[in-house]
Amino acid sequence: MQTNILNLANYRVLKVEEAEHDYHVSVETQAPVVSCVYCQSEKVVGFGRREQLVKDLLMHGKRVGMYVSTRRLSDWIGKQSVKRTFASIVDEVGVVEGTVRSSFRDYVNGLEQHIRFETPKWMGSMRST
């Protein structure tokens, strides 16, 4: 786990890359979104994953760019989609079905990297006489 070099309590640092003139810091938000930053509406609907670049204060004389990942909703949808219908998730969260399908596909692809599914070499039945 990376050290939180930004000293921002609401963000978890995932990765830090240093270039000649910049720091690129990948972070994940720890605080839930309460309202839209543009219209201040409290009816916030997430639409999958998105990475946003946010400029921060200089550090060690270098520019700092925070790449904020907003994956929490998508991860939750992926986990729910293996045990619930896509339509029920759409109704609960307020996203389109394509977003649920995409989150499901991402979740299953992630599982396949860690879990090995074994299938039988052949299937059949044995009859007893």
Secondary structure, DSSP 8 states (H G I E B T S, - for coil): ----TT--TTEEEEEEEE-SSEEEEEEEE-S---S-TTT--S-----S--EEEEEEEEETTEEEEEEEE--HHHHHHHHHTTTS-HHHHHHHH---HHHHHHHHHHHHHHHHHH------S--------
